[in-house]
């Protein structure tokens, strides 16, 4: 049922904001010591604060929003002050902060490849608040506002960091018990998780899927060929995400020929995506950078090249995870397992109802807006700070 809106439109009149820190499960986050800031940071990201927002509207209902982890308070306040009193029915997230023109004279949209902000404002916060508020006002789920869902459930896999063989084996059993069909994991430059999988070869579940993400750390095919060939012999499906620096195109293309491996590219900037498509680096793509509008735009481009994709994430809390779920449901070629694992990775996602799963998929909500509300008891437990943004 739609909410009643005033003739003057729909506006936000006040925002309540909580800064929260929600730990990750120690076994899922575990990793052996490795040199370098990249590997130290892989243990620290759950400690980065996240801002959750509840906005009161002129129609009398509330909408929820969330920022990416680590977004500064100043960015949160600037975003909310920009939205305060603004008619939500007379704007759209994709053009809300549009520049005048590009250098070619065409209208500019927001920077699809920015995780955080434009002009010191947060797109994830804007998108989540807008789709929840306008969806509730219209009585429509967010996916209807995004163009319409083509599926009622989105495939998702388990996620781990870089656990040792014993912990990894226990987590694989948990994933299977949850009805999941795959698991994603990181890797260091020596291929630690790849070696752990190879050591467990005789005990891996048949038909299970593993995605290994070295984040470009394997450097070259020359150094990784034997490792890739050993992985290709495992009795399960193996996907390798970002094995080498994206500039070494020939190594990517040769890795694609090692059957039956699937090579995935996660382009973090638009020029990398363009290069990857032109040079045929990958079989498929992780399109997890930017907001949900940016994801849908890039998914459509990938579809023109007959490439499938998944919706990536930064393992956020429940508001952004549900926004990404709505987006993934709308992309026709989003058929690979998306990153909707925060329910298992973190202690809590701070929303109600929790994300629902069945047979290796996350179920797309059909309620108005994002289909969730803040779990205030849980928010209070993990809150580190609280403030309000009002017109006063």
Secondary structure as the mmCIF struct_conf table of DSSP 4:
data_model
#
loop_
_struct_conf.conf_type_id
_struct_conf.id
_struct_conf.beg_label_comp_id
_struct_conf.beg_label_asym_id
_struct_conf.beg_label_seq_id
_struct_conf.end_label_comp_id
_struct_conf.end_label_asym_id
_struct_conf.end_label_seq_id
HELX_LH_PP_P HELX_LH_PP_P1 UNK A 2 UNK A 4
STRN STRN1 UNK A 6 UNK A 6
TURN_TY1_P TURN_TY1_P1 UNK A 7 UNK A 8
STRN STRN2 UNK A 9 UNK A 9
STRN STRN3 UNK A 12 UNK A 20
HELX_LH_PP_P HELX_LH_PP_P2 UNK A 23 UNK A 23
STRN STRN4 UNK A 24 UNK A 24
HELX_LH_PP_P HELX_LH_PP_P3 UNK A 25 UNK A 25
HELX_RH_AL_P HELX_RH_AL_P1 UNK A 26 UNK A 29
STRN STRN5 UNK A 31 UNK A 31
BEND BEND1 UNK A 35 UNK A 36
HELX_RH_AL_P HELX_RH_AL_P2 UNK A 37 UNK A 44
HELX_RH_3T_P HELX_RH_3T_P1 UNK A 45 UNK A 47
BEND BEND2 UNK A 48 UNK A 48
STRN STRN6 UNK A 50 UNK A 57
TURN_TY1_P TURN_TY1_P2 UNK A 58 UNK A 59
BEND BEND3 UNK A 60 UNK A 60
STRN STRN7 UNK A 62 UNK A 66
HELX_LH_PP_P HELX_LH_PP_P4 UNK A 67 UNK A 68
TURN_TY1_P TURN_TY1_P3 UNK A 69 UNK A 70
HELX_RH_AL_P HELX_RH_AL_P3 UNK A 73 UNK A 83
STRN STRN8 UNK A 84 UNK A 84
TURN_TY1_P TURN_TY1_P4 UNK A 85 UNK A 85
HELX_RH_3T_P HELX_RH_3T_P2 UNK A 88 UNK A 90
TURN_TY1_P TURN_TY1_P5 UNK A 93 UNK A 97
BEND BEND4 UNK A 100 UNK A 100
TURN_TY1_P TURN_TY1_P6 UNK A 103 UNK A 104
BEND BEND5 UNK A 105 UNK A 105
HELX_LH_PP_P HELX_LH_PP_P5 UNK A 106 UNK A 108
TURN_TY1_P TURN_TY1_P7 UNK A 112 UNK A 113
BEND BEND6 UNK A 115 UNK A 116
STRN STRN9 UNK A 117 UNK A 118
TURN_TY1_P TURN_TY1_P8 UNK A 119 UNK A 120
STRN STRN10 UNK A 121 UNK A 122
HELX_RH_AL_P HELX_RH_AL_P4 UNK A 123 UNK A 138
TURN_TY1_P TURN_TY1_P9 UNK A 139 UNK A 139
STRN STRN11 UNK A 141 UNK A 141
HELX_RH_AL_P HELX_RH_AL_P5 UNK A 142 UNK A 145
TURN_TY1_P TURN_TY1_P10 UNK A 146 UNK A 147
BEND BEND7 UNK A 150 UNK A 150
BEND BEND8 UNK A 152 UNK A 152
STRN STRN12 UNK A 153 UNK A 155
STRN STRN13 UNK A 156 UNK A 156
STRN STRN14 UNK A 158 UNK A 159
STRN STRN15 UNK A 162 UNK A 162
HELX_RH_AL_P HELX_RH_AL_P6 UNK A 165 UNK A 177
TURN_TY1_P TURN_TY1_P11 UNK A 178 UNK A 179
STRN STRN16 UNK A 182 UNK A 186
TURN_TY1_P TURN_TY1_P12 UNK A 189 UNK A 190
HELX_RH_AL_P HELX_RH_AL_P7 UNK A 192 UNK A 199
TURN_TY1_P TURN_TY1_P13 UNK A 200 UNK A 200
HELX_RH_3T_P HELX_RH_3T_P3 UNK A 201 UNK A 203
BEND BEND9 UNK A 204 UNK A 204
HELX_LH_PP_P HELX_LH_PP_P6 UNK A 205 UNK A 205
TURN_TY1_P TURN_TY1_P14 UNK A 206 UNK A 207
STRN STRN17 UNK A 209 UNK A 213
TURN_TY1_P TURN_TY1_P15 UNK A 215 UNK A 218
HELX_RH_AL_P HELX_RH_AL_P8 UNK A 221 UNK A 232
TURN_TY1_P TURN_TY1_P16 UNK A 233 UNK A 233
BEND BEND10 UNK A 234 UNK A 236
STRN STRN18 UNK A 237 UNK A 241
BEND BEND11 UNK A 242 UNK A 242
BEND BEND12 UNK A 244 UNK A 244
TURN_TY1_P TURN_TY1_P17 UNK A 246 UNK A 247
HELX_RH_AL_P HELX_RH_AL_P9 UNK A 249 UNK A 256
TURN_TY1_P TURN_TY1_P18 UNK A 257 UNK A 257
BEND BEND13 UNK A 258 UNK A 258
TURN_TY1_P TURN_TY1_P19 UNK A 259 UNK A 260
STRN STRN19 UNK A 262 UNK A 265
BEND BEND14 UNK A 269 UNK A 269
HELX_RH_AL_P HELX_RH_AL_P10 UNK A 270 UNK A 279
TURN_TY1_P TURN_TY1_P20 UNK A 280 UNK A 280
BEND BEND15 UNK A 283 UNK A 283
STRN STRN20 UNK A 284 UNK A 286
BEND BEND16 UNK A 289 UNK A 290
HELX_RH_AL_P HELX_RH_AL_P11 UNK A 292 UNK A 304
TURN_TY1_P TURN_TY1_P21 UNK A 305 UNK A 306
STRN STRN21 UNK A 308 UNK A 310
HELX_RH_AL_P HELX_RH_AL_P12 UNK A 318 UNK A 330
TURN_TY1_P TURN_TY1_P22 UNK A 332 UNK A 333
BEND BEND17 UNK A 336 UNK A 336
HELX_LH_PP_P HELX_LH_PP_P7 UNK A 337 UNK A 337
STRN STRN22 UNK A 338 UNK A 338
HELX_RH_AL_P HELX_RH_AL_P13 UNK A 342 UNK A 345
STRN STRN23 UNK A 346 UNK A 346
BEND BEND18 UNK A 347 UNK A 347
STRN STRN24 UNK A 351 UNK A 352
BEND BEND19 UNK A 353 UNK A 353
HELX_LH_PP_P HELX_LH_PP_P8 UNK A 354 UNK A 356
STRN STRN25 UNK A 357 UNK A 358
TURN_TY1_P TURN_TY1_P23 UNK A 359 UNK A 360
STRN STRN26 UNK A 361 UNK A 363
HELX_LH_PP_P HELX_LH_PP_P9 UNK A 364 UNK A 365
BEND BEND20 UNK A 367 UNK A 368
STRN STRN27 UNK A 369 UNK A 369
TURN_TY1_P TURN_TY1_P24 UNK A 370 UNK A 370
BEND BEND21 UNK A 371 UNK A 371
STRN STRN28 UNK A 373 UNK A 374
HELX_RH_AL_P HELX_RH_AL_P14 UNK A 376 UNK A 382
STRN STRN29 UNK A 383 UNK A 390
#
